[in-house]
Amino acid sequence: MSLLRVMSPGDAAFAALLDRSTSFSVDVESAVHAIVEDVRVRGDAAVREYTERFDRRAPVDDSYEIAKRDWQARAAVSDDVRRAIEHAAERVRWFHGHQRERDIEVERDGIKLGLRVQPLARVGLYVPGGTARYPSSVLMTAIPATVAGVAEVIMVTPGASAETLAAAEIAGVDRVFEIGGAQALAALAYGTATVPRVDKIVGPGNQWVAAAKRRVFGQVDIDSVAGPSEVLIIADDTADPTWVAADLIAQAEHDVEARPILVTTSRTLAAAVERALEDQLATLPRRDIARTALERHGAAVVVATLDEAVDVANRYAPEHLELDIVAPHALVARLTTAGAIFVGKWAAEAAGDYVAGANHVLPTGGAARYASPLGVYDFQRRTSIVEYDEAAARADAGVIAALAAVEGLDGHGRSALIRTKGGGS
């Protein structure tokens, strides 16, 4: 069985590739709804019940918070790992420091308008745990929040590894709670006696976490309802098939639902990539996961020209988009719907996951058509400031009244016109 299904953009199989909804089974949705509602009503008691049931973890002194003294003791990692985390953190902090927005204040015709930019007060980070160790996810979520000026950053995880705790310390996380799943999202959204309520929840998770984020949205803000990880690689006949295969595998090893897609002008390259995939999978520790993802969702889309490749990429709107072609810069401006674009053969997507500095929390499932990478701007809110002087208020009153009359809102018009009749202080 081929790992990559070979197809063209006109095939029905390609149309199926575009369908990447983030819907969940009725059973998952129903269970998540019940958990969220239970935590909303019963608070810590419900959190404890579900955490003991799913994670076999009891609270310490009636709380799942990791005390600072224990946190620091549990964050012991090798010097090499700590240096790697610190190096990545410095890059992420440097790039995100350029994303800070400034207040706006302008004046015209006696009217002063402003836009005040302020950080959120408290945010929650969800970090996968248990057998998973994702210090990079801590850096990518916590650092933009701290750069934005968020006063308190709360991390929840179903099982804190030493590496995750070290990353939390380096990134500026304030408090850590060892809870996960839908109950952790509900606790952050509604608050309990021990878990503080937050303004926004960000971070990756499984379908239970994603469904819970969708459920609590509106009570709090969220970053997105993320789907499986994706990479789309545009490659011509100059690309090294072993490099292309390695980058496809880098996505495929995430999860059996990952989407590794090659778009190429060369059938010869597609065949060579297929052989390279088999060779590299033989020695990959997570080969079963990667192979399943490739067989289920992998594809080699063969196109006649790079113009056609651009059209395919824009229609697919991938999370990650790599350009392994002769003149990659010529295409960048035309690629309008990608979470992140990796330009040239030396820019591996894995660098973006860890140390390049750009955020690796990216829109999936085609959401790159309208959504953006996580950034400092996601941890800020904006307030409009409006000020009129008397002359401006008098000048605009008639226009306000006319528009209000069109909409049948006479009280609006009266509130403007009354200011033109004197009697004000």
N, C-alpha and C positions, 0 to 999 in steps of 0.2 A: 504493500500500500504506500502510495506517495505521501510524503509529509506535506507538500505544498500542492494544492489543487491549482492547475494551470487554467487560466481563463482570460477572456477579454472583457473590456468594459461593457460590451453589448450583451453579455451572457446573463441569463437569469440568475446564475450563481453569484455574479457580482452584485446584482440588485439585492440579493439576500445578505451579502456582506454589510451593506449599508444599514440594515435593520439591527440596531444595537440598543434596544430599549432597556431601561433600568427598572422594569416592573418586577414585582416579587410574587411568589405564589400566594394564593389565598390563605394557606395555612400560616405562612410566615407573617403576613400582614395582620391576620387575626390574633396571633400570639403576641406580636409586638404591641398591638393596640391594647391588649389586656395588661401586659406588663407596665406599659407607660401609664395607663390609668391607675393601676394599683399603686405605683410609686407616687403618683400625684396625690392620691388619697391617704396612703399609709406611710409615706416617707421612708425613714430609715428601716422600719420593720420589714417593708417589702423589699428594699434593697438587700437586706441581710438574707431574707428567704431565698431570693433568686440567686444571689452570689454563692450561698452555701449549696444550693441545688446544682447549679451549672459549673461552678469553679471549685467547689469543695474548699472554700476559704471562709473562715470565721473572722469576725472583727476582733481587734485588740483594744481592750478598754472601751468597748461599744463604738468603735470607729474604725473605718477602713483607711484612714489617713496614715501615711508612713511618716512617723515623727522625723524631724530634721536630723536628729542624732543617728537614727537608724538608716535614714536615706543616705547620708554621707558614708556610713560604714558599708552599706550595701553597694555603693557606687565604685568599688575598687576594681579597676581594670589595669591592664598592662600599660606600660609607658607608651608603647607603640600605638595602641588603640586610643589612648587619651590624646596623643599628639595628632592622630588622624582626625579625631572629632574636633579638636581645637582648630585645626587647619581648615576643615570644612566650615566650621562656625564662623571663622574670620571672613571667609569668602562670601558666605551668605549675608552676614551683617554688612559687609562693605557694599555689596550690590543693592541690598534693600535700603541702605541709607540714602541712596539716590532717589528713592521713591516718595520721600516725604512731600506732602502737599502744603502749600502756603495759604493763609487766609487771603480772601479777595475783598477789596473795598474800592468802589467806584462811585462817582457822583455825576449827575446830569440833571439839568432843569429843576434844581431844588430838591432832587431825590437822591438819597444816599442808599446804595445797595451793597450788601456784604455777604460773604459766605465764610462762616467760621468753621474751621476744621478742628475737631477734638477727638482724642482717643476714646475707645470704649472703656468702660470702668473695669470690667472683669470678663475674661474669655476662658472657655474650656477647650482643652486639647484632648482628642481621643487618640490613643496610641495602642496599636495591637500588642498583645502580650502572649503569655503562655510560652509556647515553643518558639514564637516569633521574636526576633530582636531587631528593632528598627530605630536605632539612634538617629538616623538621617531624617526620619519623619518628625522627630522631636525638634530638630534644628529648623526644619522647613516651616514648621507651624509656630513655634515659640519665638523665634528671632524676629520675624516680621511684626509680631504683636508687641514685643519689647521695643523695637525701633519706633513703632507707632506711638509709644508712650502709654500702653495699657498698664493700669495700676496693679492688677493682680492677674496672674496667669495660673490656671488650675489644670493639672494633668490627671486624666484617669486612664488606667490600663488594667487589663485583667491579670497581669502578672509582670511585675517590673524586673527586667534583667539589669545586671550591673551596668551594661553599656547604655541602656535606656536612661537609667538614673544619672549616669555620668553626663550624658548629653543634656538632660534636664537641668542639671547644675550649671553646666557651661552656657546653656542658652538663656538662663534667667527665669526658669519656672519657679513659682513661689510655693506651690503646695502640690502634693501627689497623693492620689487616692487609688488603692489597689482594687478597683472594681471595673467591670467591663460589660459589654452587651447592651441590650436595650435599657436595662435598669440604670446603667451609668449615664446614658443620655438623658433619661427622664430625671434623674437626680440633679444633673446640671441644669436642665431646663426649668424645673419647678423649685429646686432647692429643697433641702431637708434640714433636720436639726444639726447635722454634721457636715453636709456637703453644701457649699454656697451656690446660690443661683447665679448663673452667668448671663451675659448679654448675647454671646455668640458661641457656637460650637464648630470646631474645624477638625479635620483629620480623617484618615482612611479607616476602613473597617469592613467586616464581612456583610452579608446581606441583612443580618439582623440589625447591625449598627446603621446601615444605610436606610433601612426601613424605619428605624426609630428616628433618625434625623429628619426624614420626610414627615413623620408624625408630629414632631415637636416644632417644626418650622412655623413661625408665626408667634409662638410663645417666646422663642428666641430666633436669632438669625443663624443660618448655617452657611458653610462654604459651598457645598454642592451635595447631590446624591450621586456618589461616584459609582461607575461601573468598572468592569475589568480593564486592566492596563492594555495599552495599544502602542504599536509602532508601525509606521508605514515608511518604507525605505524606497526612495526613487534612485535607481541605479542604471547606469549605461554599461556598454561593453568594456569600459576601462576599469570597472570596479573589481576588487579582489573578492572572489566568491567566499573565501574563508572568513574575511572580515564581515561581509554581509550576513553570512550564516551565524557568526558569533553574535551579531547585534539582534538578529531575530530570536536566537535562543535566550539572550539576556531578557527579553520580554516574556518569552514563552515559559521560562522557569518560575515566573511570579505565581501563576495560578493556571489551572486547567482551562479556565475561561479566557485567558489572555488572547489578544489578537495580534499575531505577527504577520504583516503583509509586505510583500515585495511588489513594487511596480517597476517594470523594466522594459527597455526597448530591445532587449536581447534574449531570445529563447535559449541561446547557448549559455548565457549567464544563469538563467533560471535553472537549467539542468545541472550546472556546476554547483550552484548553491544547494540544490537538493542533495548532491553527493557529500558536500561539506557538512551539511546538517547531520547526516548519518554518522560521519566520522567523529564529529564533536560530541554528539549525544552519547557515544559509547563510553566516554570517560566523565560525563557530567553527573555529579552527585544527585541532582534533582531531575534526572533524565526521564523518569516516568511522568512527572508533571509536565515537563517541557514537550515531550513527545505527544502527550494527549492534547495539549493546547495547539500544537502544530497540526495534528491530524483533524481536530475539530474545527479550528478557526483559521489555520494558516492558508495563505494563497499567494500565488505568483500571477499577477495581472500583467499580461503582455500587451504593450501598446506600440503603435507605429512610430510615434514621435514624442519628444519631451513636452510639446504643447498638450498632447493628449494625457500625458502623465500629470501635468499640472491640473487639468480638469478633473482627473480621477481623485487626486489628493484633495482638491477643494470640495468635491462632493462627499468624500469620506470624512473630512474634518477630524483628522487623527489627534490623539493626545500628544504623541511624539512623531515628528517628521524628520527623517534624515535625507540629506542630499549627497549621494555618492556618485557624482558625475563630473565631467571635465570642467565645466564652468558653472559652479553652483550659485555664485552670486547673481547670475543673470536671471535666476528663477525666484529669488527670495521675495521680491516685491509683488510677484504675481500669486504667491501662495498666501491666501487670505484667511484660511480657516484651519489653523493648527494651534495647539496649545503651546508647543515649543518647536522651533526649527533648528536643526543641527546642520551647520553649513560646512560641507567638505568632508572628505574621508577621515580626517583626523578628529572630528568632533563626534565621538561616540556618545550615544544616548546615556550610557552608564555614567559619563562624566557629569551630565546634568542631574542625575539622581543623587550625586554625592558632593562634588567639590567645585563645580564650575561657578556656582554662586547664584544662578537663577533658581527659581523655586520649582520643586518637582511635584508640587500639588497642582495638577493640571486638569482641565475639563476632559471628560471621557464621553464615549457613546454618541459622538457627533455634537456635543455641547460646545465645542470650540467655534461653532458658527456664531455664538453669541456670548460665550463666557471667556474668562481670562485666567491666567495663572494666579494662585494665591499671592497676595502682596500686602505691603503696608497699608494700602488703601482699603483693604478688607477689614481692618481693625480700627477704622476711623468713621465717624459720622459727621455730617455736614449740617449746619443750621443757617438758614437764610436770615439776614438782618435787613429790615426795611425801615427807612426814616424819611418823612416828608416835612418840608417847611410849609408855612401857610400858603404862600403863592402857588406852590405845586399842588397842594390839596385842592385849592379853588380851581386851578386850571384843569385838573383831571376829573372833577366831580361830575360834569355833564357826560363825559365819555363813560365813566363808571355806571351812571344811571341808565344810559342808553343800552349798554351791554346787559345790565341787570334786567331791564325790561324785556329784552329779547328772550332771556332765560326764565322769565316769570318770577324773578326774585326781587320784588319791589323793595323789600327791607334792605337789601344791599344798596340799592340806589339811594334810598332815604338816608342811610348812614353816611354816604358821601356828601349828599346835597345839604344835610343839616349843618355841615361845617362851613357852608358858604353864607349862612344866614346870621352870622354874628352870635354873640352870647358866649363864645369860648373864652377861656382864661388865658 
